[in-house]
Amino acid sequence: MNTQLKVTKIGNSAGVVLPKELLAHLDVAVGETLSVSKTPRGIEISAHEPDFEAQMDVAREVMARRKRALRELAK
């Protein structure tokens, strides 16, 4: 799916309107949260997964505690 979106002014910010076909493709509805990630090709928009942030917090904690071990494993 390749869709062009127009950036519009919303108060002091900017926004885009997502067509209903795109919302259906993302499997989200009005009022739900989307996740935006930076990738080498630009940005990626996906449906928000509540468990993902909790999993990332645990992963960051393990990486901070086991920094030396992970550095050795990376060799």
Phi and psi restraints in degrees (range 20) as a CNS / XPLOR table:
assign (resid 1 and name C) (resid 2 and name N)
       (resid 2 and name CA) (resid 2 and name C) 1.0 -128.5 20.0 2
assign (resid 2 and name N) (resid 2 and name CA)
       (resid 2 and name C) (resid 3 and name N) 1.0 106.0 20.0 2
assign (resid 2 and name C) (resid 3 and name N)
       (resid 3 and name CA) (resid 3 and name C) 1.0 -123.2 20.0 2
assign (resid 3 and name N) (resid 3 and name CA)
       (resid 3 and name C) (resid 4 and name N) 1.0 135.5 20.0 2
assign (resid 3 and name C) (resid 4 and name N)
       (resid 4 and name CA) (resid 4 and name C) 1.0 -92.5 20.0 2
assign (resid 4 and name N) (resid 4 and name CA)
       (resid 4 and name C) (resid 5 and name N) 1.0 135.8 20.0 2
assign (resid 4 and name C) (resid 5 and name N)
       (resid 5 and name CA) (resid 5 and name C) 1.0 -121.3 20.0 2
assign (resid 5 and name N) (resid 5 and name CA)
       (resid 5 and name C) (resid 6 and name N) 1.0 142.0 20.0 2
assign (resid 5 and name C) (resid 6 and name N)
       (resid 6 and name CA) (resid 6 and name C) 1.0 -96.2 20.0 2
assign (resid 6 and name N) (resid 6 and name CA)
       (resid 6 and name C) (resid 7 and name N) 1.0 132.1 20.0 2
assign (resid 6 and name C) (resid 7 and name N)
       (resid 7 and name CA) (resid 7 and name C) 1.0 -82.4 20.0 2
assign (resid 7 and name N) (resid 7 and name CA)
       (resid 7 and name C) (resid 8 and name N) 1.0 128.1 20.0 2
assign (resid 7 and name C) (resid 8 and name N)
       (resid 8 and name CA) (resid 8 and name C) 1.0 -121.9 20.0 2
assign (resid 8 and name N) (resid 8 and name CA)
       (resid 8 and name C) (resid 9 and name N) 1.0 157.1 20.0 2
assign (resid 8 and name C) (resid 9 and name N)
       (resid 9 and name CA) (resid 9 and name C) 1.0 -82.0 20.0 2
assign (resid 9 and name N) (resid 9 and name CA)
       (resid 9 and name C) (resid 10 and name N) 1.0 132.3 20.0 2
assign (resid 9 and name C) (resid 10 and name N)
       (resid 10 and name CA) (resid 10 and name C) 1.0 -131.4 20.0 2
assign (resid 10 and name N) (resid 10 and name CA)
       (resid 10 and name C) (resid 11 and name N) 1.0 96.0 20.0 2
assign (resid 10 and name C) (resid 11 and name N)
       (resid 11 and name CA) (resid 11 and name C) 1.0 62.6 20.0 2
assign (resid 11 and name N) (resid 11 and name CA)
       (resid 11 and name C) (resid 12 and name N) 1.0 -126.6 20.0 2
assign (resid 11 and name C) (resid 12 and name N)
       (resid 12 and name CA) (resid 12 and name C) 1.0 -90.6 20.0 2
assign (resid 12 and name N) (resid 12 and name CA)
       (resid 12 and name C) (resid 13 and name N) 1.0 4.6 20.0 2
assign (resid 12 and name C) (resid 13 and name N)
       (resid 13 and name CA) (resid 13 and name C) 1.0 -115.0 20.0 2
assign (resid 13 and name N) (resid 13 and name CA)
       (resid 13 and name C) (resid 14 and name N) 1.0 -173.0 20.0 2
assign (resid 13 and name C) (resid 14 and name N)
       (resid 14 and name CA) (resid 14 and name C) 1.0 -132.2 20.0 2
assign (resid 14 and name N) (resid 14 and name CA)
       (resid 14 and name C) (resid 15 and name N) 1.0 156.5 20.0 2
assign (resid 14 and name C) (resid 15 and name N)
       (resid 15 and name CA) (resid 15 and name C) 1.0 -154.0 20.0 2
assign (resid 15 and name N) (resid 15 and name CA)
       (resid 15 and name C) (resid 16 and name N) 1.0 170.5 20.0 2
assign (resid 15 and name C) (resid 16 and name N)
       (resid 16 and name CA) (resid 16 and name C) 1.0 -127.9 20.0 2
assign (resid 16 and name N) (resid 16 and name CA)
       (resid 16 and name C) (resid 17 and name N) 1.0 151.0 20.0 2
assign (resid 16 and name C) (resid 17 and name N)
       (resid 17 and name CA) (resid 17 and name C) 1.0 -98.5 20.0 2
assign (resid 17 and name N) (resid 17 and name CA)
       (resid 17 and name C) (resid 18 and name N) 1.0 126.0 20.0 2
assign (resid 17 and name C) (resid 18 and name N)
       (resid 18 and name CA) (resid 18 and name C) 1.0 -94.1 20.0 2
assign (resid 18 and name N) (resid 18 and name CA)
       (resid 18 and name C) (resid 19 and name N) 1.0 121.3 20.0 2
assign (resid 18 and name C) (resid 19 and name N)
       (resid 19 and name CA) (resid 19 and name C) 1.0 -64.0 20.0 2
assign (resid 19 and name N) (resid 19 and name CA)
       (resid 19 and name C) (resid 20 and name N) 1.0 155.9 20.0 2
assign (resid 19 and name C) (resid 20 and name N)
       (resid 20 and name CA) (resid 20 and name C) 1.0 -62.2 20.0 2
assign (resid 20 and name N) (resid 20 and name CA)
       (resid 20 and name C) (resid 21 and name N) 1.0 -28.5 20.0 2
assign (resid 20 and name C) (resid 21 and name N)
       (resid 21 and name CA) (resid 21 and name C) 1.0 -65.5 20.0 2
assign (resid 21 and name N) (resid 21 and name CA)
       (resid 21 and name C) (resid 22 and name N) 1.0 -38.8 20.0 2
assign (resid 21 and name C) (resid 22 and name N)
       (resid 22 and name CA) (resid 22 and name C) 1.0 -69.2 20.0 2
assign (resid 22 and name N) (resid 22 and name CA)
       (resid 22 and name C) (resid 23 and name N) 1.0 -40.9 20.0 2
assign (resid 22 and name C) (resid 23 and name N)
       (resid 23 and name CA) (resid 23 and name C) 1.0 -60.6 20.0 2
assign (resid 23 and name N) (resid 23 and name CA)
       (resid 23 and name C) (resid 24 and name N) 1.0 -40.9 20.0 2
assign (resid 23 and name C) (resid 24 and name N)
       (resid 24 and name CA) (resid 24 and name C) 1.0 -65.8 20.0 2
assign (resid 24 and name N) (resid 24 and name CA)
       (resid 24 and name C) (resid 25 and name N) 1.0 -40.0 20.0 2
assign (resid 24 and name C) (resid 25 and name N)
       (resid 25 and name CA) (resid 25 and name C) 1.0 -64.0 20.0 2
assign (resid 25 and name N) (resid 25 and name CA)
       (resid 25 and name C) (resid 26 and name N) 1.0 -38.0 20.0 2
assign (resid 25 and name C) (resid 26 and name N)
       (resid 26 and name CA) (resid 26 and name C) 1.0 -78.3 20.0 2
assign (resid 26 and name N) (resid 26 and name CA)
       (resid 26 and name C) (resid 27 and name N) 1.0 -12.7 20.0 2
assign (resid 26 and name C) (resid 27 and name N)
       (resid 27 and name CA) (resid 27 and name C) 1.0 59.5 20.0 2
assign (resid 27 and name N) (resid 27 and name CA)
       (resid 27 and name C) (resid 28 and name N) 1.0 47.5 20.0 2
assign (resid 27 and name C) (resid 28 and name N)
       (resid 28 and name CA) (resid 28 and name C) 1.0 -130.4 20.0 2
assign (resid 28 and name N) (resid 28 and name CA)
       (resid 28 and name C) (resid 29 and name N) 1.0 161.5 20.0 2
assign (resid 28 and name C) (resid 29 and name N)
       (resid 29 and name CA) (resid 29 and name C) 1.0 -123.2 20.0 2
assign (resid 29 and name N) (resid 29 and name CA)
       (resid 29 and name C) (resid 30 and name N) 1.0 169.5 20.0 2
assign (resid 29 and name C) (resid 30 and name N)
       (resid 30 and name CA) (resid 30 and name C) 1.0 -58.4 20.0 2
assign (resid 30 and name N) (resid 30 and name CA)
       (resid 30 and name C) (resid 31 and name N) 1.0 132.9 20.0 2
assign (resid 30 and name C) (resid 31 and name N)
       (resid 31 and name CA) (resid 31 and name C) 1.0 97.3 20.0 2
assign (resid 31 and name N) (resid 31 and name CA)
       (resid 31 and name C) (resid 32 and name N) 1.0 -14.8 20.0 2
assign (resid 31 and name C) (resid 32 and name N)
       (resid 32 and name CA) (resid 32 and name C) 1.0 -81.1 20.0 2
assign (resid 32 and name N) (resid 32 and name CA)
       (resid 32 and name C) (resid 33 and name N) 1.0 165.9 20.0 2
assign (resid 32 and name C) (resid 33 and name N)
       (resid 33 and name CA) (resid 33 and name C) 1.0 -98.6 20.0 2
assign (resid 33 and name N) (resid 33 and name CA)
       (resid 33 and name C) (resid 34 and name N) 1.0 138.9 20.0 2
assign (resid 33 and name C) (resid 34 and name N)
       (resid 34 and name CA) (resid 34 and name C) 1.0 -109.4 20.0 2
assign (resid 34 and name N) (resid 34 and name CA)
       (resid 34 and name C) (resid 35 and name N) 1.0 152.1 20.0 2
assign (resid 34 and name C) (resid 35 and name N)
       (resid 35 and name CA) (resid 35 and name C) 1.0 -104.4 20.0 2
assign (resid 35 and name N) (resid 35 and name CA)
       (resid 35 and name C) (resid 36 and name N) 1.0 137.6 20.0 2
assign (resid 35 and name C) (resid 36 and name N)
       (resid 36 and name CA) (resid 36 and name C) 1.0 -120.7 20.0 2
assign (resid 36 and name N) (resid 36 and name CA)
       (resid 36 and name C) (resid 37 and name N) 1.0 126.3 20.0 2
assign (resid 36 and name C) (resid 37 and name N)
       (resid 37 and name CA) (resid 37 and name C) 1.0 -124.7 20.0 2
assign (resid 37 and name N) (resid 37 and name CA)
       (resid 37 and name C) (resid 38 and name N) 1.0 142.1 20.0 2
assign (resid 37 and name C) (resid 38 and name N)
       (resid 38 and name CA) (resid 38 and name C) 1.0 -85.8 20.0 2
assign (resid 38 and name N) (resid 38 and name CA)
       (resid 38 and name C) (resid 39 and name N) 1.0 130.9 20.0 2
assign (resid 38 and name C) (resid 39 and name N)
       (resid 39 and name CA) (resid 39 and name C) 1.0 -124.3 20.0 2
assign (resid 39 and name N) (resid 39 and name CA)
       (resid 39 and name C) (resid 40 and name N) 1.0 168.5 20.0 2
assign (resid 39 and name C) (resid 40 and name N)
       (resid 40 and name CA) (resid 40 and name C) 1.0 -59.1 20.0 2
assign (resid 40 and name N) (resid 40 and name CA)
       (resid 40 and name C) (resid 41 and name N) 1.0 -25.5 20.0 2
assign (resid 40 and name C) (resid 41 and name N)
       (resid 41 and name CA) (resid 41 and name C) 1.0 -94.7 20.0 2
assign (resid 41 and name N) (resid 41 and name CA)
       (resid 41 and name C) (resid 42 and name N) 1.0 -4.1 20.0 2
assign (resid 41 and name C) (resid 42 and name N)
       (resid 42 and name CA) (resid 42 and name C) 1.0 144.4 20.0 2
assign (resid 42 and name N) (resid 42 and name CA)
       (resid 42 and name C) (resid 43 and name N) 1.0 -127.3 20.0 2
assign (resid 42 and name C) (resid 43 and name N)
       (resid 43 and name CA) (resid 43 and name C) 1.0 -122.6 20.0 2
assign (resid 43 and name N) (resid 43 and name CA)
       (resid 43 and name C) (resid 44 and name N) 1.0 156.7 20.0 2
assign (resid 43 and name C) (resid 44 and name N)
       (resid 44 and name CA) (resid 44 and name C) 1.0 -124.4 20.0 2
assign (resid 44 and name N) (resid 44 and name CA)
       (resid 44 and name C) (resid 45 and name N) 1.0 130.4 20.0 2
assign (resid 44 and name C) (resid 45 and name N)
       (resid 45 and name CA) (resid 45 and name C) 1.0 -110.7 20.0 2
assign (resid 45 and name N) (resid 45 and name CA)
       (resid 45 and name C) (resid 46 and name N) 1.0 129.5 20.0 2
assign (resid 45 and name C) (resid 46 and name N)
       (resid 46 and name CA) (resid 46 and name C) 1.0 -143.3 20.0 2
assign (resid 46 and name N) (resid 46 and name CA)
       (resid 46 and name C) (resid 47 and name N) 1.0 166.6 20.0 2
assign (resid 46 and name C) (resid 47 and name N)
       (resid 47 and name CA) (resid 47 and name C) 1.0 -65.1 20.0 2
assign (resid 47 and name N) (resid 47 and name CA)
       (resid 47 and name C) (resid 48 and name N) 1.0 139.6 20.0 2
assign (resid 47 and name C) (resid 48 and name N)
       (resid 48 and name CA) (resid 48 and name C) 1.0 -71.1 20.0 2
assign (resid 48 and name N) (resid 48 and name CA)
       (resid 48 and name C) (resid 49 and name N) 1.0 132.2 20.0 2
assign (resid 48 and name C) (resid 49 and name N)
       (resid 49 and name CA) (resid 49 and name C) 1.0 -111.0 20.0 2
assign (resid 49 and name N) (resid 49 and name CA)
       (resid 49 and name C) (resid 50 and name N) 1.0 109.0 20.0 2
assign (resid 49 and name C) (resid 50 and name N)
       (resid 50 and name CA) (resid 50 and name C) 1.0 -57.6 20.0 2
assign (resid 50 and name N) (resid 50 and name CA)
       (resid 50 and name C) (resid 51 and name N) 1.0 -35.5 20.0 2
assign (resid 50 and name C) (resid 51 and name N)
       (resid 51 and name CA) (resid 51 and name C) 1.0 -71.4 20.0 2
assign (resid 51 and name N) (resid 51 and name CA)
       (resid 51 and name C) (resid 52 and name N) 1.0 -23.0 20.0 2
assign (resid 51 and name C) (resid 52 and name N)
       (resid 52 and name CA) (resid 52 and name C) 1.0 -61.1 20.0 2
assign (resid 52 and name N) (resid 52 and name CA)
       (resid 52 and name C) (resid 53 and name N) 1.0 -45.6 20.0 2
assign (resid 52 and name C) (resid 53 and name N)
       (resid 53 and name CA) (resid 53 and name C) 1.0 -62.0 20.0 2
assign (resid 53 and name N) (resid 53 and name CA)
       (resid 53 and name C) (resid 54 and name N) 1.0 -41.1 20.0 2
assign (resid 53 and name C) (resid 54 and name N)
       (resid 54 and name CA) (resid 54 and name C) 1.0 -63.6 20.0 2
assign (resid 54 and name N) (resid 54 and name CA)
       (resid 54 and name C) (resid 55 and name N) 1.0 -41.4 20.0 2
assign (resid 54 and name C) (resid 55 and name N)
       (resid 55 and name CA) (resid 55 and name C) 1.0 -64.7 20.0 2
assign (resid 55 and name N) (resid 55 and name CA)
       (resid 55 and name C) (resid 56 and name N) 1.0 -40.2 20.0 2
assign (resid 55 and name C) (resid 56 and name N)
       (resid 56 and name CA) (resid 56 and name C) 1.0 -66.9 20.0 2
assign (resid 56 and name N) (resid 56 and name CA)
       (resid 56 and name C) (resid 57 and name N) 1.0 -37.2 20.0 2
assign (resid 56 and name C) (resid 57 and name N)
       (resid 57 and name CA) (resid 57 and name C) 1.0 -61.2 20.0 2
assign (resid 57 and name N) (resid 57 and name CA)
       (resid 57 and name C) (resid 58 and name N) 1.0 -43.5 20.0 2
assign (resid 57 and name C) (resid 58 and name N)
       (resid 58 and name CA) (resid 58 and name C) 1.0 -64.7 20.0 2
assign (resid 58 and name N) (resid 58 and name CA)
       (resid 58 and name C) (resid 59 and name N) 1.0 -42.9 20.0 2
assign (resid 58 and name C) (resid 59 and name N)
       (resid 59 and name CA) (resid 59 and name C) 1.0 -62.7 20.0 2
assign (resid 59 and name N) (resid 59 and name CA)
       (resid 59 and name C) (resid 60 and name N) 1.0 -42.3 20.0 2
assign (resid 59 and name C) (resid 60 and name N)
       (resid 60 and name CA) (resid 60 and name C) 1.0 -62.9 20.0 2
assign (resid 60 and name N) (resid 60 and name CA)
       (resid 60 and name C) (resid 61 and name N) 1.0 -40.0 20.0 2
assign (resid 60 and name C) (resid 61 and name N)
       (resid 61 and name CA) (resid 61 and name C) 1.0 -63.8 20.0 2
assign (resid 61 and name N) (resid 61 and name CA)
       (resid 61 and name C) (resid 62 and name N) 1.0 -44.9 20.0 2
assign (resid 61 and name C) (resid 62 and name N)
       (resid 62 and name CA) (resid 62 and name C) 1.0 -64.1 20.0 2
assign (resid 62 and name N) (resid 62 and name CA)
       (resid 62 and name C) (resid 63 and name N) 1.0 -42.9 20.0 2
assign (resid 62 and name C) (resid 63 and name N)
       (resid 63 and name CA) (resid 63 and name C) 1.0 -63.8 20.0 2
assign (resid 63 and name N) (resid 63 and name CA)
       (resid 63 and name C) (resid 64 and name N) 1.0 -36.0 20.0 2
assign (resid 63 and name C) (resid 64 and name N)
       (resid 64 and name CA) (resid 64 and name C) 1.0 -69.3 20.0 2
assign (resid 64 and name N) (resid 64 and name CA)
       (resid 64 and name C) (resid 65 and name N) 1.0 -40.9 20.0 2
assign (resid 64 and name C) (resid 65 and name N)
       (resid 65 and name CA) (resid 65 and name C) 1.0 -72.8 20.0 2
assign (resid 65 and name N) (resid 65 and name CA)
       (resid 65 and name C) (resid 66 and name N) 1.0 -35.3 20.0 2
assign (resid 65 and name C) (resid 66 and name N)
       (resid 66 and name CA) (resid 66 and name C) 1.0 -110.7 20.0 2
assign (resid 66 and name N) (resid 66 and name CA)
       (resid 66 and name C) (resid 67 and name N) 1.0 35.5 20.0 2
assign (resid 66 and name C) (resid 67 and name N)
       (resid 67 and name CA) (resid 67 and name C) 1.0 -56.7 20.0 2
assign (resid 67 and name N) (resid 67 and name CA)
       (resid 67 and name C) (resid 68 and name N) 1.0 -47.6 20.0 2
assign (resid 67 and name C) (resid 68 and name N)
       (resid 68 and name CA) (resid 68 and name C) 1.0 -65.1 20.0 2
assign (resid 68 and name N) (resid 68 and name CA)
       (resid 68 and name C) (resid 69 and name N) 1.0 -42.7 20.0 2
assign (resid 68 and name C) (resid 69 and name N)
       (resid 69 and name CA) (resid 69 and name C) 1.0 -63.5 20.0 2
assign (resid 69 and name N) (resid 69 and name CA)
       (resid 69 and name C) (resid 70 and name N) 1.0 -42.8 20.0 2
assign (resid 69 and name C) (resid 70 and name N)
       (resid 70 and name CA) (resid 70 and name C) 1.0 -66.2 20.0 2
assign (resid 70 and name N) (resid 70 and name CA)
       (resid 70 and name C) (resid 71 and name N) 1.0 -35.8 20.0 2
assign (resid 70 and name C) (resid 71 and name N)
       (resid 71 and name CA) (resid 71 and name C) 1.0 -63.6 20.0 2
assign (resid 71 and name N) (resid 71 and name CA)
       (resid 71 and name C) (resid 72 and name N) 1.0 -41.9 20.0 2
assign (resid 71 and name C) (resid 72 and name N)
       (resid 72 and name CA) (resid 72 and name C) 1.0 -66.3 20.0 2
assign (resid 72 and name N) (resid 72 and name CA)
       (resid 72 and name C) (resid 73 and name N) 1.0 -40.9 20.0 2
assign (resid 72 and name C) (resid 73 and name N)
       (resid 73 and name CA) (resid 73 and name C) 1.0 -66.5 20.0 2
assign (resid 73 and name N) (resid 73 and name CA)
       (resid 73 and name C) (resid 74 and name N) 1.0 -27.2 20.0 2
assign (resid 73 and name C) (resid 74 and name N)
       (resid 74 and name CA) (resid 74 and name C) 1.0 -75.0 20.0 2
assign (resid 74 and name N) (resid 74 and name CA)
       (resid 74 and name C) (resid 75 and name N) 1.0 -13.4 20.0 2
